[in-house]
Amino acid sequence: MTVPRSWERGTLRPAHIVLLLIAGTAIVRVLFAASLGLGIDESYTVATGRQPQLSYFDHPPLAWWLAWGGARLLGTEAALAVRLPFIVLFAATTWLMFILTRLLLGERAGLWAAATLNLAPALAWTSGTWVLPDGPLNLALTAGAYCVAAAVFVDRSRGPLWWLAAGACAGLALLSKLHGVFLFAGVGLFLATSRQHRHWLLNPWPYAGLAVALAMFMPVIIWNAQHDWVSFAFQAGRARVQQIRPWAPLSVLAGQAAYLLPWLWLPLAAALGSALRRGPADDRRWFLACLAVGPILLFTLAAWSGNRVLPHWAMPGYLMLFPLLGAAIARGLEDARPLVKYWLVGTTASLVMIVSAAITLAHLPWPPNAVRGYHTLKNPLEETIDWSDLVAALQARGLMDSSRLFVVTTRWHEAGKIDYALGGKMRVVCLCGDPRGYGVLARPAAEADADALIIGRSLPADVVQRVYAGQFDGIEMLAPVTIKHAGAPAFELSLYLARAFRPSARDLGPKRRQHP
């Protein structure tokens, strides 16, 4: 992504270029969002978010509220409608990245920080487009960092207002995802280790900002208090030590590099290393390093415990390294280093190819004879296929007309795909050991004596009979439903008609609550 010299030295200022960048990438992001169906987490979020709540099982509520708002505003749950708020949020995140970097490291550094942020697939094209908690989280973290930087480095006379604004941003971060705590941790680490700015620890305004954040977080506290603290228990369960795996952090780092593009991850890691070597003496870079190091370090070393650690969990840390990368690129261009230009062109080209391939594959059927060895290659976009064919199939068989017929699913992620496809026209209950949000939302006891459709992928008849026979008077296997992608069969859903549901003892309470 190179910018002509006439743009940099002529009438177009870096701020103007960033605005053009935001407009151009937003258009592509809209096309990207409209081309792909909702992924597993997205379908689950939209479906479980039809009933607005103070919070939700998996995460705080902001992503659910945004998807619900987009659907209500546009009158549809189509992919673009529910994703549109997240596209708008990333446009704002790009601008905030520019002004944060401009404040700390200069205007040209801000331009390249904003530009390279848009080259990171996990931050700009999944979190920046899809219905995920990371979208509002990244906006809130960047805004919070800007407010703190303004209070500490630039506008101390208005420090109280900036600290209160930072608290509001931290509150929004906590309402997005519990990763919001890293804003507190990073700022606290910076103030504690920077002799020049340590005096803020004795000032009441940072603590007033903290109070604002905690007040905004109260909906999550209230909801959890009403639901046996199930969300906190679920997240805490991921921290249990299973077995020590000393080499696991290396695989997690490799995953983080893949999510960012390895050739983008390496300069970001180098920028973090440089800032850490300089230490608190270079206070502005140290500030960014303190914000970045917590998520990266924690979610890399956590893999030692034997638990599954997903690469995107560390992305909020990498988000804070783009100002450092922007400054390095600006310096390299000023020094006329050709390698920097080649890197920019190559990284931009790789991102263009990835996005173009995703949009193209979304409109083409996956070849059934694509094989490597003896294994059929899986469609990389399979999880984004909407199961809308299910509705037509059930309607054709007259199975959507009865008010006493509900849907039973066997996995939480399939419950989300099915529920989203059905558009709320049938009640969905997840009868499994890990129903996630459906364990809070659904009331299986209310379906007593009703008939059910048991739906899912790869559900053999003997397994269905063994697991569910005791909860129904009888189970009849029906013809499967074919789910298509771009007009071609992609996979089949097993379908069973179960008669007269008998809730188990666990389901007889006023509201079924599942714990991890």
N, C-alpha and C positions, 0 to 999 in steps of 0.2 A: 504494500500500500504506500506508494510514493506520491509525494505532492510536488507539483511543478514549482521551480524556484520563483516564477512570477507570482504564484499564489503566496509563497512565504514572504517575499520581499515587496510585493506590490500592494494593491489596495485591499486585498482580502486578508484580514487578520486571522490568526489562529482560531479565535472564537467563531468567526464566520465559517471557517472550514469545518469546525466541529459541528456546527448546526447543519451544514450540508451533509456531513457524514451521518448524522442522526436521521435526517430525512431519507437519504438513500438507503441506509441499512434497514430502516423501518419498513420501507416498501418491500424489500426482499424478505424481511421477517414476516410480513403479512402473507406473502405468497407461500412461504415455508409453513406457516401455521395453518393456512387453508388447505394445503396439499396433503398433510398427514392427519390420520385419525388420532384420537386420543390414546396415549399410552396407558399402561396399567395404573400407575399412580394417579394420572389425570382423571381417568374414568371413575376411579374410586372416590377421588375428591369431589368431582361434580355430583356424583350420585348421592354420596353421604352428606353433601352440603345442601341438598334440597330442603332440609329442615334446619334453618339457621339456629345455631347454638352459641353459647358463650365461649366454648372451646370444643375440641374434638379429641378422639382417642390418640391419634398418632402424633399430632403436633398442635400448637396454638392455632387460632382460628383464621388468621388474616388471609391465607390462600383460599380457604373455603368461602369466606365472605366475598372476596374479589370475584371468584368464579360465579357465585350466586348472583352477584350484582351485574356482571356482564351478561349472564343469561336473562335476567329480568329486564335489563335496559334494552336489549336487542330482541327480546321475545323469542329466543331460541337457545338451545344448548349445543348448537353447531360448534365445531372445533374453533373456528375463528372468533366466535362470539365470546366463548369462555376464556380464550387465550388473549383477547385484545387488551384487557387491563394489564397483563404481564408484559406485553409489548410496549405499552405506554410507560410502564415503570422502568423498563430497561432503557428507554430513550432518556428518561430523567436520570438514570444511573450514569449513563455516558456523559451527560452534561456535568453532573456532580463530580465525576472522576476528573474532568477537565479543570473545573474550578478549584478542586482540592489540590491537584498537582500544581496548578498555576500559583496558588497561595503559598505552597511550600517550596517549590523548586523552579518556578518560572513558567512563562506562557507557552514556550515551544515544547517544554517537557510535558505540559498539560495536553497539548495537541496529540503528542505521540502516545501518551498514556491512554487517552480516549480511543485513539485509533487501534492500538494493539489490544485493548480490552475487547474490541469487537472481533478480534481474530481468535479468541479463546472459545472453542466449541462448548465446553461445559458451563461457562459463565454467560456467554452472549447468545447461544443458540439453543440451549435447553433451558437453563434457568431464566434466560432472557426472553423466552417465547412460550414455554409450556406452563401448564397449571401446576406449579411446584412452589413450596414455601420459600425456596431459595431466591425467587425473584424479588418479592418485597423485602426479604432479609438483606440482600445485597444493596438495595436502595437505601434502607435504613442505616446499614453499617457505614456506607460511604457518606451519607448526610451527617451521621453522628461524628465521624472522623473530621469532617469539615468544620462542624461547630466547635469541637474541642480545639482544633488547630487554630481557628480564628480567635478563641478565647486566650490561648496560651501564647501564640506567636505574633499576633497582629493587633487585635483590638481589645486590649486589656481593660480599657475604660468601660467597655460594654460586656465585660466578662460575665457578670451575673446573667444577662440575657442569653449569652451564648451557652452557658452551662445549663440553663433551663431548657434551651432548644436541644442541646445534646441529650438531655434526659428524655425529652419527648421522642427523639430519634431512637434512643435505646429502648424505650417502651415499645415503639413500632417493631423494632428488631425482635424483641421478646414475644410480641404478638404474632410474629412470623414463624419463628423457630427458636428452640432453646439455645441455639448457637449465639443468640443475642448476648449471652453472658460474656462472650469473648471481647465485646466492646468495653465492658467494665474492666475485665482482666487486663486488656492491653493498655488502657489508659492508666490504670493503677500501677502496672509495671513501669510504664514510662515515667510517671511522676515520682515513684519510689526510687528510681535509678538515676534520675537526672537532677543533679545538684542545683542547677539553675532554675528548675521549675518545681522543686520539691515543696516550695512554700504553699502551693495550692492544696496540699494535703491538710494544711491548717486553716484553710479558707472554707466557710460554710457553703459556698455556692456549688461546688462539685457534689456535695451531699444533698443539696436541694434538688439538683438534677437527678440524682439517684432516687430520691423520693418520688419525683414525677414519673420515672420509669416504672417503679414498683406499683404506683397507683394505676398506671395504664395496664399493668399486668394482672390486675385484680380479677378480670373476667376468667382468666385461666385458673386462678386459685379457687374462685368460687365454684366453677364447673367441676374441678377435681375434687373439691370437698363434698360435692353432691354425688360424686361417682367413685367414692372409695379411693381417691388419688390414683386412679387406674392409669392415667397418662404418664405420671411421674414413675409409677412402678414399672410400666412398660419400658421406658427409656433407661431406668436404672438397671433393669434386667440385662441390658446389652453390655453392661460393664462388668459382669461377673467373669471371674477367671475360669476358663475351661481347661486349658493346658498351655504350658509355656512353649512358644514357637519362636525361637530366637531369630530366624531368618524371615519371618513373616513381614516385618516392616519394609524389607526391600521390595517385596511384591506389591505392597500398598503404594510405595513411591512410584513403582512402574505404572500402576494403575492411575495415579494422579498425573503422571507425565502423559499417559495416553489420553486422558480426558482433556488435557490442555493443549495437546500436540507436543511431542518430545522436544522439537526444536524451538518451541515457545517456553516450555517448562525450564529448559536449561538456562536461558538468560534470566528468567525470574529467580531461579535458585541462586544463580551467581550474584544477582542484585541483592538478595537477602544476605548472602554470605559477606558481601562487601560492607553492607550497613552494619552487620554484627561486628565485623572487624574494626570498623571506625568507632563503634561504641557511642556512649552518651555525648561525647565531645561534638559530634555532628548531630545536634539535637533533632533536626527535622527528619533526617533519614532514620535516626534512632526511634523516633515516634512511630514511623511507618513499620519499622521492624518489630517493635513491641506489639503492634496491632496484628501483625501477620504471624508471628511465631507460635502463638498459642494453639490455634486450630491445626496448623501443620504438624507441630510437634506431638500434640495429644493424639490426633487421629492417625499418626504414623506409628508411634510407639504402642498404641492400644492394641495393635495387631499381635503383640507378644502374648496377649492373654488367651489367644486361641479363638476369640470371637470374630465374627465376620465384620470387617471394616470396609465400608464402601468408599471409593476414591473421592466422590463428590463431597463427602463430609468435611474435607480439609479446604474446599474451594474458598470459603470466606477469608482464609488466611492469604491465599494467593491473590485474592482481589486487592489486598492492600499493598501488593508488590508492584502493581502496574505504574504508580507514580515513579518509583525507582527505575523501572525499565524505561519509562518515557524520558526521564532525564538522561539515561545512558544513551538512548537513541539520538536525542537532540545533540548531545555532545559529539557522538560519532559522526553525525551528518555535518556538523560545523567543522570537524577536523577532516572532512572529505574522505572518510574511510569507505572504500568500495564494498567491503564485506557487509557493512550495515545495510547498504542499499540492496545487495543481493539477498540478504536475509529477509528484508521487508517484502521484496517481490516474491520470494519463494514461499514465505509464510502466508501471504495473501492468496497466492495461487492455490496452495493446498487447501485453504479454507473454502475458496470458491468451488473447488472440485468436490469437496465433501458435501457442501450444501446443495450444489447442483445435482450430485448423484442421488441425494436423499429425495429431492423434489421429483427427479426423473423416475426413480424406482417406485415412488408412491403412485405413479400413474401407469405402471407397466406390470403385467402379471409376472410372478416369479416363475422361471422355467422349471417345469417338473423334472426335467432330466439333467439338472445341474448337479453333477456328482463329483466327488473327490474320493477316489478309492471306491469303497463300498457304501459310503455314507452320503445321503442326500444333503446338500448344503441348505441350511436354514435361511429363510428370508430374513435379512437383518432388520426389516421393518415390520416383522410379524406382530410384535406387541402393539404397534400403532394401528392395526386393522380394527375398525369398528365392527362389532358383531350385529350390525343392523339387519342382516339376513334372518336373524332369529325371529324378529318381529313378524316379517312377512310369512315365515314358515308356520309360526303359531297361529296367525290369523287364518291362513289357508286351511289349517286343520281344526279351526273352530275352538281353539284352546285359550283364547283371550277374552271370551265373552262372559265367563262365570266369575261372579264376585267372591265366590268361595273357593277359588283356586289360587294358590300362591306358589312361589318359586323357592326351591331349596337348592343351595349351592354348597359345594364341598371345599372351596378354597376362597379366602377373602378377596384375592385379586381377581378371580373369576366372578365373584359376586359383584365387584365394581363394574367389570365389562358388561355383564348381563344387565345389571340395574341401569346403567347408562343407556344401553341399547333399547331397553323397554321404556325408557322415558318416564318412569314412575307409574306406568299403567298397571303394573302388578306388584304385589308386595314381595320383597326379597328377604329371605332368611338364610344365614350362613350357618349350617349345622356342622361345625368342625371344631377342633381344639383351639384354633387360632383365628377367630372371626374378626379381629381388629375392631374397627368402628361398628361393624354390624352386631357385635356382641353387646353394644350399648344401645344402639338404635332400635334393633328388632325385639319384638316380644313374641317369641314362639308360642307361649301359652295362649295367646289370643287367637292362634290358628287351630286350636284343638278341634278335631273332627272334620277339618277341612281337607280337601284333596290337594295334592302338590305335584308340581313338575320338578323332578330332580334333573338338573342340567349341569353339564361340565365336560371338559375335554378328557378323553381317555378314561372313561368310567366303565370298566368291565362289569357285566351283570352279576357275576359271583361276588365281587367286592361290594357292589351296591346292596345286594341282598344281605350280606354278612353285616354290613355297617348299619343299615337303616331298616331292616325287616322288623326289628322289635319296636319301631316307632310308627309303623303303618299296618293297616289290616292286610294290605297286599300291594305289590309293586309289579307293574307291567312295563316291559321294554317296548319303546316306540322306535320308529325309524329315525335315524340320526338327522341332524340339520347341518347342511353344508354352508360354511362361511366362505364367501368369495373375496378375492382381492383383485381389483381391476378386471372384473368379469370372469376370472378363472378361479376354480376351487382352490382354497388355501388349506383348510382343515375341516374336520367334522366335530360337532358337539353331540355327545351322547344325550339321550332324552328318555326319561322314564316317567310314567304316570303312577303316582302313589296314592292309595286310598286311605282316608280317615286317619289323619295325623294324631298320634298320641304323644304329647309332650313328656319328656323325661322329668324326673324330680328336679333337676337343675333348672328346667325351664318354667317351673310353676310359680316363681316369685313374681312380684309386680313388674320388675324390669330385670332382664337377664344381663348380668355384668360379668365379663370375662377378664381374667388377669393373665399376664404372660406366664 
